[in-house]
Amino acid sequence: MTLQTPPPSNLREMPSPQVAFHRTELSVILSLYGRMVAAGEWRDYGISCLRDVAVFSVFRRTAENPMYRIEKRPKLRGKQGMYAVIGMDGQVLRRGQDLKTVLRVLERKLIRAVE
């Protein structure tokens, strides 16, 4: 019986880590998403986890461009804040350090005058 040693691993071969939403962050986002679905505003979502950004996209219909994108960019933690809400036209609606305060810009859409 011959004993073989595994080939030396090269650190460059390892895939780079991805940015993803944590469970607590997703619960805050999905809570807002559920309320907006119940109100009839949103219908579908998509999640993308890339090397430097995690994106939660919200759609009115599946085949359209996203209405809003909720982005997490950890590299901007010390500068502008790592969370951002971006509109359909690419305009940054709100940016900050706390996810709940950043999402307040979307919660205003739920408030309607009752006559």
C-alpha positions as CSV (number, residue, x, y, z in Angstrom):
1,M,0.0,0.0,0.0
2,T,1.4,3.4,-1.0
3,L,0.6,6.6,0.8
4,Q,0.1,9.6,-1.4
5,T,0.1,13.1,-0.1
6,P,-2.4,15.5,-1.5
7,P,-1.1,18.1,-4.0
8,P,-0.1,21.4,-2.5
9,S,-3.0,23.8,-2.5
10,N,-2.5,27.2,-4.1
11,L,-4.3,30.0,-2.4
12,R,-5.0,31.7,-5.8
13,E,-7.2,28.8,-6.8
14,M,-9.6,29.4,-4.0
15,P,-12.6,31.4,-5.1
16,S,-12.9,34.9,-3.6
17,P,-15.5,35.3,-0.9
18,Q,-18.9,36.6,-1.9
19,V,-20.9,39.3,-0.2
20,A,-24.3,38.1,1.0
21,F,-27.1,39.3,3.2
22,H,-27.1,37.9,6.8
23,R,-30.2,36.2,8.1
24,T,-31.2,39.2,10.2
25,E,-30.8,41.6,7.3
26,L,-32.9,39.3,5.1
27,S,-35.7,39.1,7.7
28,V,-35.9,42.9,7.8
29,I,-36.0,43.1,4.0
30,L,-38.5,40.2,3.6
31,S,-40.8,41.7,6.2
32,L,-41.0,44.9,4.1
33,Y,-41.4,42.8,1.0
34,G,-44.3,40.9,2.5
35,R,-46.1,44.1,3.4
36,M,-45.6,45.6,0.0
37,V,-46.9,42.4,-1.7
38,A,-50.0,42.5,0.6
39,A,-50.5,46.1,-0.5
40,G,-50.3,45.0,-4.2
41,E,-47.2,47.1,-5.0
42,W,-44.6,44.4,-5.5
43,R,-44.8,41.0,-7.0
44,D,-41.4,39.4,-7.4
45,Y,-37.8,39.7,-6.1
46,G,-34.3,38.5,-7.0
47,I,-31.1,38.1,-5.0
48,S,-27.6,38.4,-6.4
49,C,-24.5,37.8,-4.4
50,L,-21.4,39.0,-6.1
51,R,-17.8,39.6,-5.0
52,D,-18.2,43.1,-3.7
53,V,-21.9,43.7,-3.5
54,A,-25.1,41.8,-2.6
55,V,-28.3,43.0,-4.3
56,F,-32.0,42.4,-3.4
57,S,-34.0,43.5,-6.5
58,V,-37.7,44.2,-6.3
59,F,-40.0,43.8,-9.4
60,R,-43.5,44.9,-10.1
61,R,-43.7,42.2,-12.8
62,T,-41.2,39.4,-13.4
63,A,-40.2,40.5,-17.0
64,E,-39.4,44.1,-16.1
65,N,-36.4,45.9,-14.8
66,P,-36.3,46.1,-11.0
67,M,-38.2,49.0,-9.4
68,Y,-35.8,49.2,-6.5
69,R,-32.5,47.6,-5.6
70,I,-31.4,47.2,-2.0
71,E,-27.6,46.9,-2.1
72,K,-25.1,45.9,0.6
73,R,-21.5,47.1,-0.1
74,P,-19.2,46.4,2.9
75,K,-16.4,48.4,1.4
76,L,-18.4,51.6,1.9
77,R,-19.0,50.8,5.6
78,G,-16.7,53.6,6.8
79,K,-17.5,56.1,4.2
80,Q,-21.2,56.5,3.0
81,G,-22.7,53.5,4.6
82,M,-22.9,50.0,3.3
83,Y,-26.6,49.9,2.6
84,A,-28.3,51.7,-0.2
85,V,-31.7,51.9,-1.9
86,I,-31.5,52.6,-5.6
87,G,-34.4,53.5,-7.8
88,M,-35.4,52.3,-11.2
89,D,-33.4,55.1,-12.9
90,G,-30.2,54.4,-11.0
91,Q,-30.7,57.3,-8.5
92,V,-29.6,56.6,-4.9
93,L,-32.7,57.2,-2.8
94,R,-31.1,56.6,0.5
95,R,-27.7,55.4,1.9
96,G,-26.6,54.7,5.4
97,Q,-25.2,52.4,8.1
98,D,-28.5,51.0,9.5
99,L,-30.7,48.9,7.2
100,K,-34.0,49.7,8.9
101,T,-33.4,53.5,8.6
102,V,-32.4,53.1,4.9
103,L,-35.6,51.1,4.2
104,R,-37.8,53.8,5.6
105,V,-37.7,55.5,2.2
106,L,-39.7,52.5,0.8
107,E,-42.1,52.2,3.8
108,R,-43.4,55.7,3.0
109,K,-45.0,54.1,-0.1
110,L,-47.3,52.1,2.3
111,I,-48.7,55.1,4.0
112,R,-51.8,56.4,2.2
113,A,-54.5,58.8,3.1
114,V,-57.8,57.2,4.0
115,E,-60.9,59.1,2.9
